[in-house]
Every structure is written in structure tokens, then in C-alpha cells.
Amino acid sequence: MPQFCFLLSIFLTLSLASLLVLASQQDENPTLQERTYTDPFIIFNRKRNAHACMMSIVFLVLYPLGAISLHLPLPSFLKSRIRIIPTLHAPIQLLGLAMMIGAMGLGIDNALFLGFFSGGASMVPAHAIIGLLATSMIILIQPAMGILQHRHFRKTGKRSVWGYIHRWNGRVAVVLGMVNQGLGFQLTGIGTVVHTHSLVRNFLVCGLLAGVWFGLVVWDALRERRGKEGAVEQGGVEREDTKIVK
């Protein structure tokens, strides 16, 4: 109990000191503080930066990592103990979905502020059109198709048309989001608002994770094809052996 009171007193003291510092700063320059919280251009810049940062994390990091988790070459003893979809794939994609919805709201708000949707279709930039298309594909299709495929797999243990739609719709949407990031940088202004080192850093991350993702997809497809060919060859040998025995 004394330790708790001691820690509580320290916490209250630090909190009071922080409030006094903030109050003194506001008293020293109230005009600057008022401009910081009410200037539309400053608020727009913050929303634009938050939109770019969140979308970059979603389409360059979270969605590729969630897709990579499905193609991890795990040993057989780990495959029987770790359920990839409920433990890795679904939580990562749900986190990305939540962040994407928030970033989409900021993007729409910024587009309305700039008047992109008030001057006709010719005034809407490609970044806004592709962004709405990619996010709509994910919001409207991905969760529903994933749930239907999961329910079908639990009943039959096989893939379904829902799974193929979920897979390819997600791949197309993520690739559109990656491409759309470059269009967003171009719209904002490369070399002025967007620094060159930020552009290089983001596309290095994009190239690394996208390369690993596509490589694992190709490797998984080749492995599955070889497994089917081996099963067909074994089936043909068994039928020939049966005929000889008869």
C-alpha cells in the first residue's frame, strides 16, 4: 500500500507538471496555438500525411505479410500445431482492413477539401479513382469471400469458388494499392512535398515484400503442380500393376 501511494503521488506530480508546461506554452504564444489547431491548411497537411502513412503501412506491409503467411514453408510438425489462418492471416488482414478504412476516410475528406468531386469526372485524379476501386474491392468482397471459404473448408476440407475469388480479388486489390501509392506521390509533388528519400524507402519496402510474396506464390504453385503430377503417375502405376496381376 505505501508503495502504491508513493507511485500514485509521483504520477500525479508529473501529470500536474506536464499540464503546467502546456499551459505556459499556450500563454507564451496563444496566436500560434490558435493557428495550429484552426488553420485549414495545417489540418489538411496533417490529414494528408496520416492518409499516406497509414495506406503505406497497409498496402506495403500488412497486406503482403498477411498473404505471405499463407505460403510459409513450415515443417510438417509445425503445420499440425499452428493454424495459420486464425492465428496469423486473419488478424493481420483485419488490422490492415481497420487501418485502411480510417485512411480511406481521410483520403475522401482531403479530396472533398481540394474539390476533386465537385468539378466533374475530368477533375478526379487517377489516384482517387484507383484508391476507391482498390479499397471497395477489399471492403465489399474480401471479408465475405473469406468467411464463405472458411465455412466451406471446415465442412468439406476442400477449396471452393469463394476461395478463388478471395485469393485473386485480394491480389489484384493489393497490387492496385501498391501502384496507387506512386500516383499519390506524383499527385502530391515529388521533390517538393514528398522527399526523394521517402519515395526510395517506400518502394524498397514494396519491392522487398512484394518480391517475397510473389516468389512464395510461384514456388507454392510449382510445388502443388508437382504434387498433382506425382499423384497421377503413382495412380497410373497402380492401375498397370493391377492389370498385370489380373
ROBAKE-295372 format. One record per residue: residue number from 1; residue in three letters; x negated, y negated, z negated of N, C-alpha, C in turn. Coordinates in pm, whole numbers, plus 50000, padded with zeros to 5 digits. Layout:
<nodes>
NODE   resi   resn      nu      nv      nw     cau     cav     caw      cu      cv      cw
NODE    NUM    ALA       X       Y       Z       X       Y       Z       X       Y       Z
...
</nodes>
This chain:
<nodes>
NODE   resi   resn      nu      nv      nw     cau     cav     caw      cu      cv      cw
NODE      1    MET   49919   50122   50000   50000   50000   50000   49915   49873   50000
NODE      2    PRO   49810   49861   49916   49726   49741   49922   49661   49725   50058
NODE      3    GLN   49617   49835   50118   49554   49824   50249   49653   49770   50351
NODE      4    PHE   49778   49818   50342   49880   49771   50437   49905   49621   50420
NODE      5    CYS   49914   49575   50296   49935   49432   50272   49818   49349   50322
NODE      6    PHE   49697   49402   50303   49578   49331   50349   49580   49317   50501
NODE      7    LEU   49611   49428   50573   49616   49423   50719   49729   49333   50768
NODE      8    LEU   49842   49336   50697   49954   49251   50737   49919   49104   50720
NODE      9    SER   49848   49071   50613   49808   48932   50592   49712   48886   50701
NODE     10    ILE   49619   48974   50740   49525   48938   50847   49601   48916   50978
NODE     11    PHE   49697   49003   51006   49775   48989   51129   49853   48858   51131
NODE     12    LEU   49918   48825   51018   49995   48701   51012   49904   48579   51023
NODE     13    THR   49785   48586   50963   49692   48474   50971   49646   48452   51115
NODE     14    LEU   49610   48561   51184   49566   48549   51322   49680   48499   51412
NODE     15    SER   49800   48547   51387   49915   48503   51466   49940   48353   51447
NODE     16    LEU   49933   48308   51321   49953   48167   51293   49844   48083   51357
NODE     17    ALA   49720   48131   51351   49611   48058   51413   49629   48048   51565
NODE     18    SER   49675   48156   51626   49698   48154   51770   49807   48055   51808
NODE     19    LEU   49914   48053   51727   50022   47957   51755   49974   47813   51739
NODE     20    LEU   49890   47787   51640   49838   47652   51621   49749   47611   51737
NODE     21    VAL   49667   47706   51787   49581   47675   51902   49664   47643   52025
NODE     22    LEU   49767   47724   52050   49853   47699   52165   49926   47565   52151
NODE     23    ALA   49972   47535   52032   50041   47408   52011   49948   47290   52032
NODE     24    SER   49824   47303   51984   49727   47194   52002   49694   47174   52148
NODE     25    GLN   49684   47282   52223   49656   47270   52366   49771   47202   52438
NODE     26    GLN   49894   47235   52402   50007   47172   52465   50015   47024   52429
NODE     27    ASP   49981   46990   52305   49983   46850   52265   49874   46772   52334
NODE     28    GLU   49760   46833   52361   49650   46762   52423   49683   46725   52567
NODE     29    ASN   49752   46810   52640   49780   46782   52780   49921   46831   52813
NODE     30    PRO   50024   46763   52767   50160   46810   52792   50199   46801   52939
NODE     31    THR   50143   46704   53012   50178   46689   53154   50130   46809   53234
NODE     32    LEU   50006   46854   53205   49953   46971   53276   50035   47095   53245
NODE     33    GLN   50073   47113   53118   50152   47229   53082   50288   47227   53151
NODE     34    GLU   50349   47109   53158   50479   47099   53224   50466   47130   53373
NODE     35    ARG   50359   47082   53435   50339   47108   53578   50312   47256   53602
NODE     36    THR   50240   47321   53510   50207   47462   53526   50331   47548   53527
NODE     37    TYR   50429   47515   53444   50547   47601   53431   50665   47553   53515
NODE     38    THR   50657   47439   53581   50770   47390   53658   50735   47362   53803
NODE     39    ASP   50609   47356   53839   50571   47326   53977   50610   47444   54067
NODE     40    PRO   50697   47425   54167   50739   47536   54253   50623   47600   54329
NODE     41    PHE   50524   47521   54369   50413   47576   54446   50326   47667   54358
NODE     42    ILE   50302   47629   54234   50225   47714   54143   50300   47843   54114
NODE     43    ILE   50430   47832   54091   50511   47953   54067   50511   48043   54190
NODE     44    PHE   50520   47983   54310   50516   48062   54434   50383   48135   54448
NODE     45    ASN   50273   48069   54417   50141   48134   54427   50131   48252   54332
NODE     46    ARG   50185   48237   54212   50180   48348   54116   50265   48465   54164
NODE     47    LYS   50382   48438   54217   50467   48545   54268   50402   48612   54388
NODE     48    ARG   50340   48534   54475   50274   48592   54592   50158   48680   54551
NODE     49    ASN   50078   48635   54456   49965   48716   54410   50012   48844   54340
NODE     50    ALA   50118   48832   54260   50172   48950   54194   50228   49049   54296
NODE     51    HIS   50298   48998   54397   50352   49085   54502   50239   49159   54574
NODE     52    ALA   50135   49088   54611   50023   49151   54683   49951   49253   54596
NODE     53    CYS   49929   49219   54470   49857   49310   54380   49937   49437   54355
NODE     54    MET   50066   49424   54328   50149   49541   54297   50166   49630   54420
NODE     55    MET   50189   49570   54537   50205   49651   54658   50075   49721   54695
NODE     56    SER   49962   49656   54671   49834   49720   54699   49815   49842   54609
NODE     57    ILE   49848   49828   54482   49835   49942   54389   49928   50055   54431
NODE     58    VAL   50050   50020   54473   50149   50122   54508   50108   50199   54633
NODE     59    PHE   50080   50126   54743   50059   50192   54872   49915   50236   54895
NODE     60    LEU   49821   50180   54822   49681   50220   54841   49633   50319   54735
NODE     61    VAL   49700   50324   54620   49650   50408   54511   49755   50511   54467
NODE     62    LEU   49871   50465   54422   49966   50556   54358   50027   50655   54456
NODE     63    TYR   50083   50606   54566   50146   50698   54661   50045   50797   54722
NODE     64    PRO   49926   50753   54765   49828   50851   54813   49788   50952   54705
NODE     65    LEU   49769   50907   54580   49734   51001   54474   49847   51101   54449
NODE     66    GLY   49972   51054   54453   50083   51145   54437   50091   51248   54548
NODE     67    ALA   50059   51206   54671   50058   51301   54783   49939   51396   54773
NODE     68    ILE   49824   51345   54730   49705   51429   54716   49728   51539   54613
NODE     69    SER   49805   51509   54508   49827   51607   54402   49894   51734   54454
NODE     70    LEU   49971   51724   54563   50038   51841   54619   49944   51933   54695
NODE     71    HIS   49829   51880   54735   49736   51957   54819   49605   51988   54747
NODE     72    LEU   49603   51974   54616   49480   52002   54542   49446   52151   54550
NODE     73    PRO   49324   52186   54588   49285   52328   54596   49253   52385   54458
NODE     74    LEU   49356   52408   54379   49337   52459   54244   49309   52609   54245
NODE     75    PRO   49230   52658   54151   49211   52802   54138   49342   52872   54104
NODE     76    SER   49346   53001   54129   49470   53076   54110   49516   53076   53964
NODE     77    PHE   49422   53082   53868   49464   53086   53728   49521   52953   53682
NODE     78    LEU   49483   52841   53749   49542   52712   53715   49677   52691   53782
NODE     79    LYS   49693   52747   53903   49821   52733   53972   49935   52796   53893
NODE     80    SER   49905   52905   53823   50009   52972   53745   50040   52900   53614
NODE     81    ARG   49954   52810   53570   49972   52742   53442   50016   52597   53459
NODE     82    ILE   49979   52533   53569   50009   52392   53590   50117   52378   53696
NODE     83    ARG   50225   52313   53662   50331   52284   53758   50304   52144   53814
NODE     84    ILE   50254   52139   53937   50207   52014   53996   50319   51911   54010
NODE     85    ILE   50434   51954   54060   50539   51857   54090   50591   51787   53965
NODE     86    PRO   50633   51858   53860   50685   51785   53743   50579   51717   53658
NODE     87    THR   50454   51766   53663   50351   51709   53576   50268   51600   53642
NODE     88    LEU   50250   51605   53774   50165   51507   53843   50241   51431   53951
NODE     89    HIS   50295   51505   54047   50353   51440   54165   50470   51348   54130
NODE     90    ALA   50570   51401   54062   50689   51322   54032   50660   51200   53942
NODE     91    PRO   50585   51213   53832   50558   51093   53751   50482   50984   53826
NODE     92    ILE   50382   51023   53907   50306   50923   53981   50396   50851   54081
NODE     93    GLN   50479   50928   54154   50565   50867   54254   50674   50782   54191
NODE     94    LEU   50726   50822   54076   50827   50741   54008   50768   50610   53958
NODE     95    LEU   50645   50614   53909   50578   50490   53869   50558   50399   53989
NODE     96    GLY   50515   50457   54100   50500   50378   54222   50632   50321   54270
NODE     97    LEU   50740   50399   54259   50872   50351   54301   50916   50231   54217
NODE     98    ALA   50897   50239   54085   50937   50129   53998   50857   50003   54030
NODE     99    MET   50726   50017   54047   50643   49901   54081   50680   49846   54218
NODE    100    MET   50710   49934   54312   50744   49889   54446   50873   49809   54448
NODE    101    ILE   50972   49851   54370   51098   49778   54366   51077   49637   54309
NODE    102    GLY   50996   49628   54202   50965   49496   54147   50890   49409   54244
NODE    103    ALA   50791   49466   54313   50714   49389   54411   50800   49350   54530
NODE    104    MET   50893   49436   54570   50984   49403   54680   51072   49283   54644
NODE    105    GLY   51119   49280   54519   51198   49165   54475   51119   49036   54482
NODE    106    LEU   50991   49041   54440   50907   48921   54450   50885   48882   54596
NODE    107    GLY   50866   48981   54683   50846   48950   54825   50968   48887   54888
NODE    108    ILE   51088   48937   54855   51210   48877   54909   51227   48735   54857
NODE    109    ASP   51197   48714   54729   51206   48580   54672   51109   48483   54741
NODE    110    ASN   50988   48529   54769   50892   48445   54839   50938   48416   54981
NODE    111    ALA   50995   48517   55050   51044   48495   55186   51158   48394   55189
NODE    112    LEU   51246   48400   55089   51354   48301   55081   51298   48161   55053
NODE    113    PHE   51195   48153   54970   51133   48024   54940   51071   47962   55065
NODE    114    LEU   51012   48047   55150   50948   47998   55273   51047   47982   55388
NODE    115    GLY   51172   48026   55370   51272   48010   55474   51262   48109   55587
NODE    116    PHE   51205   48228   55560   51189   48327   55667   51324   48382   55716
NODE    117    PHE   51423   48389   55626   51551   48450   55661   51658   48348   55698
NODE    118    SER   51619   48223   55714   51718   48119   55743   51705   48059   55881
NODE    119    GLY   51604   48099   55957   51582   48038   56087   51603   48132   56204
NODE    120    GLY   51673   48245   56184   51695   48339   56293   51592   48450   56291
NODE    121    ALA   51616   48551   56375   51528   48668   56377   51388   48633   56425
NODE    122    SER   51377   48532   56510   51245   48495   56563   51154   48437   56456
NODE    123    MET   51211   48389   56344   51131   48328   56239   51083   48429   56136
NODE    124    VAL   51137   48551   56139   51099   48651   56040   50967   48715   56083
NODE    125    PRO   50861   48707   56002   50733   48767   56040   50737   48919   56037
NODE    126    ALA   50643   48980   56109   50637   49127   56114   50612   49186   55976
NODE    127    HIS   50539   49115   55891   50510   49166   55756   50639   49188   55678
NODE    128    ALA   50733   49094   55687   50858   49108   55613   50944   49221   55670
NODE    129    ILE   50948   49234   55804   51030   49337   55866   50977   49476   55832
NODE    130    ILE   50847   49497   55850   50788   49628   55821   50795   49659   55672
NODE    131    GLY   50777   49557   55589   50786   49578   55445   50925   49624   55402
NODE    132    LEU   51028   49559   55453   51165   49601   55420   51194   49740   55475
NODE    133    LEU   51142   49771   55594   51164   49904   55651   51098   50013   55566
NODE    134    ALA   50971   49992   55530   50898   50094   55453   50959   50114   55315
NODE    135    THR   50991   50005   55246   51048   50018   55112   51189   50079   55116
NODE    136    SER   51268   50044   55219   51402   50103   55231   51395   50252   55259
NODE    137    MET   51298   50294   55342   51281   50437   55368   51252   50513   55240
NODE    138    ILE   51172   50454   55153   51136   50523   55029   51251   50520   54928
NODE    139    ILE   51315   50405   54913   51421   50393   54811   51543   50476   54848
NODE    140    LEU   51585   50473   54974   51709   50535   55015   51697   50683   55045
NODE    141    ILE   51577   50729   55084   51564   50867   55132   51481   50954   55039
NODE    142    GLN   51366   50905   54995   51271   50990   54924   51325   51056   54797
NODE    143    PRO   51382   50981   54702   51429   51048   54579   51536   51153   54607
NODE    144    ALA   51632   51121   54694   51741   51215   54722   51689   51342   54787
NODE    145    MET   51601   51327   54887   51548   51444   54955   51459   51527   54862
NODE    146    GLY   51386   51461   54775   51302   51534   54680   51383   51615   54582
NODE    147    ILE   51493   51557   54531   51579   51630   54437   51646   51749   54506
NODE    148    LEU   51696   51728   54629   51761   51838   54701   51662   51951   54730
NODE    149    GLN   51540   51917   54770   51440   52021   54795   51404   52094   54667
NODE    150    HIS   51393   52022   54556   51358   52087   54429   51468   52185   54386
NODE    151    ARG   51593   52146   54402   51703   52235   54366   51707   52357   54457
NODE    152    HIS   51681   52335   54588   51680   52447   54682   51566   52544   54650
NODE    153    PHE   51450   52489   54613   51334   52575   54584   51357   52656   54457
NODE    154    ARG   51423   52597   54358   51449   52670   54235   51544   52787   54258
NODE    155    LYS   51634   52773   54356   51729   52880   54384   51670   52988   54475
NODE    156    THR   51596   52946   54578   51551   53041   54681   51400   53064   54681
NODE    157    GLY   51324   52969   54627   51179   52981   54633   51121   52951   54770
NODE    158    LYS   51199   52886   54856   51155   52856   54992   51173   52708   55022
NODE    159    ARG   51113   52665   55134   51130   52528   55179   51264   52511   55250
NODE    160    SER   51305   52386   55264   51430   52355   55332   51410   52234   55420
NODE    161    VAL   51515   52200   55495   51509   52082   55580   51493   51956   55496
NODE    162    TRP   51547   51959   55371   51530   51843   55282   51383   51821   55250
NODE    163    GLY   51309   51929   55232   51167   51916   55202   51089   51857   55318
NODE    164    TYR   51121   51899   55440   51051   51844   55557   51083   51696   55576
NODE    165    ILE   51210   51659   55555   51245   51516   55564   51172   51437   55456
NODE    166    HIS   51170   51489   55334   51100   51422   55224   50952   51403   55256
NODE    167    ARG   50890   51507   55312   50747   51501   55341   50715   51399   55450
NODE    168    TRP   50782   51409   55564   50745   51324   55676   50797   51182   55661
NODE    169    ASN   50909   51164   55598   50956   51028   55571   50858   50955   55477
NODE    170    GLY   50809   51027   55377   50712   50966   55286   50581   50932   55355
NODE    171    ARG   50533   51023   55440   50408   50997   55511   50419   50874   55601
NODE    172    VAL   50528   50867   55677   50547   50753   55768   50559   50623   55688
NODE    173    ALA   50635   50624   55579   50655   50504   55499   50525   50456   55435
NODE    174    VAL   50444   50549   55385   50318   50509   55321   50221   50453   55425
NODE    175    VAL   50213   50513   55542   50126   50461   55647   50173   50321   55690
NODE    176    LEU   50305   50302   55702   50357   50168   55733   50318   50067   55625
NODE    177    GLY   50325   50109   55499   50286   50019   55391   50138   49983   55395
NODE    178    MET   50054   50080   55431   49911   50051   55443   49884   49952   55556
NODE    179    VAL   49947   49974   55670   49930   49881   55782   49986   49744   55748
NODE    180    ASN   50098   49743   55677   50164   49616   55645   50081   49531   55549
NODE    181    GLN   49992   49593   55474   49906   49514   55387   49817   49421   55469
NODE    182    GLY   49762   49473   55578   49681   49388   55665   49761   49276   55726
NODE    183    LEU   49887   49303   55762   49973   49197   55815   50002   49092   55709
NODE    184    GLY   50014   49135   55584   50036   49039   55476   49915   48949   55456
NODE    185    PHE   49796   49007   55461   49674   48926   55451   49666   48827   55567
NODE    186    GLN   49700   48873   55686   49697   48785   55802   49798   48672   55789
NODE    187    LEU   49916   48703   55738   50019   48601   55719   49977   48498   55616
NODE    188    THR   49914   48544   55508   49872   48452   55402   49756   48364   55445
NODE    189    GLY   49662   48423   55518   49548   48345   55565   49417   48405   55519
NODE    190    ILE   49353   48483   55606   49225   48546   55572   49115   48441   55582
NODE    191    GLY   49034   48433   55478   48926   48336   55474   48963   48208   55404
NODE    192    THR   49093   48184   55383   49138   48064   55311   49198   48104   55176
NODE    193    VAL   49317   48163   55179   49379   48209   55054   49324   48346   55014
NODE    194    VAL   49314   48436   55112   49261   48570   55088   49113   48571   55118
NODE    195    HIS   49032   48603   55018   48887   48607   55037   48847   48733   55114
NODE    196    THR   48739   48721   55186   48693   48834   55268   48657   48954   55182
NODE    197    HIS   48596   48932   55067   48556   49045   54982   48678   49120   54928
NODE    198    SER   48790   49047   54906   48912   49115   54863   48966   49204   54975
NODE    199    LEU   48960   49154   55097   49005   49233   55211   48921   49358   55228
NODE    200    VAL   48789   49343   55219   48699   49458   55234   48721   49559   55123
NODE    201    ARG   48736   49512   55000   48756   49603   54886   48885   49684   54901
NODE    202    ASN   48992   49617   54939   49120   49687   54952   49117   49792   55062
NODE    203    PHE   49055   49759   55174   49054   49856   55284   48952   49967   55262
NODE    204    LEU   48852   49943   55179   48764   50053   55140   48840   50155   55055
NODE    205    VAL   48919   50105   54960   49001   50195   54879   49102   50268   54967
NODE    206    CYS   49163   50194   55061   49261   50254   55152   49196   50363   55236
NODE    207    GLY   49080   50334   55292   49012   50434   55375   48970   50557   55296
NODE    208    LEU   48924   50536   55173   48879   50648   55092   48995   50741   55057
NODE    209    LEU   49100   50685   54995   49212   50770   54952   49292   50825   55070
NODE    210    ALA   49311   50743   55174   49382   50793   55291   49303   50902   55360
NODE    211    GLY   49170   50888   55365   49088   50993   55425   49095   51123   55348
NODE    212    VAL   49089   51114   55216   49102   51235   55133   49240   51298   55152
NODE    213    TRP   49342   51215   55155   49479   51265   55171   49497   51336   55305
NODE    214    PHE   49461   51270   55414   49478   51331   55546   49389   51455   55562
NODE    215    GLY   49269   51450   55504   49182   51568   55511   49243   51687   55441
NODE    216    LEU   49300   51666   55321   49363   51775   55248   49488   51826   55321
NODE    217    VAL   49562   51735   55386   49681   51779   55461   49640   51870   55577
NODE    218    VAL   49537   51829   55651   49490   51911   55764   49436   52044   55713
NODE    219    TRP   49356   52039   55606   49298   52162   55551   49408   52257   55502
NODE    220    ASP   49511   52202   55437   49621   52284   55388   49699   52346   55504
NODE    221    ALA   49720   52267   55611   49792   52319   55727   49714   52432   55794
NODE    222    LEU   49582   52415   55808   49500   52521   55868   49499   52646   55782
NODE    223    ARG   49492   52629   55651   49493   52744   55561   49625   52819   55570
NODE    224    GLU   49736   52744   55578   49867   52809   55589   49880   52883   55722
NODE    225    ARG   49826   52822   55828   49833   52887   55959   49751   53015   55960
NODE    226    ARG   49633   53012   55901   49551   53134   55895   49620   53242   55812
NODE    227    GLY   49688   53201   55704   49759   53299   55622   49871   53366   55700
NODE    228    LYS   49945   53288   55782   50051   53346   55862   49995   53441   55968
NODE    229    GLU   49884   53400   56033   49823   53487   56133   49773   53616   56071
NODE    230    GLY   49715   53607   55950   49669   53727   55883   49784   53819   55845
NODE    231    ALA   49897   53760   55802   50013   53842   55767   50070   53912   55890
NODE    232    VAL   50070   53842   56005   50120   53903   56128   50030   54017   56173
NODE    233    GLU   49898   53996   56163   49804   54102   56202   49818   54223   56111
NODE    234    GLN   49832   54201   55981   49849   54315   55889   49979   54388   55918
NODE    235    GLY   50085   54313   55950   50212   54377   55983   50203   54460   56108
NODE    236    GLY   50127   54412   56210   50109   54488   56333   50031   54615   56310
NODE    237    VAL   49930   54609   56226   49851   54729   56198   49935   54833   56127
NODE    238    GLU   50019   54788   56031   50102   54882   55957   50203   54951   56050
NODE    239    ARG   50260   54874   56144   50356   54935   56235   50288   55037   56325
NODE    240    GLU   50167   55007   56373   50094   55101   56458   50058   55228   56380
NODE    241    ASP   50017   55212   56255   49983   55326   56174   50106   55414   56150
NODE    242    THR   50219   55347   56131   50342   55423   56109   50380   55506   56230
NODE    243    LYS   50363   55445   56349   50394   55516   56471   50302   55639   56488
NODE    244    ILE   50173   55623   56455   50079   55733   56470   50115   55846   56374
NODE    245    VAL   50154   55810   56253   50189   55912   56155   50311   55989   56202
NODE    246    LYS   50410   55914   56252   50528   55983   56301   50494   56073   56419
</nodes>
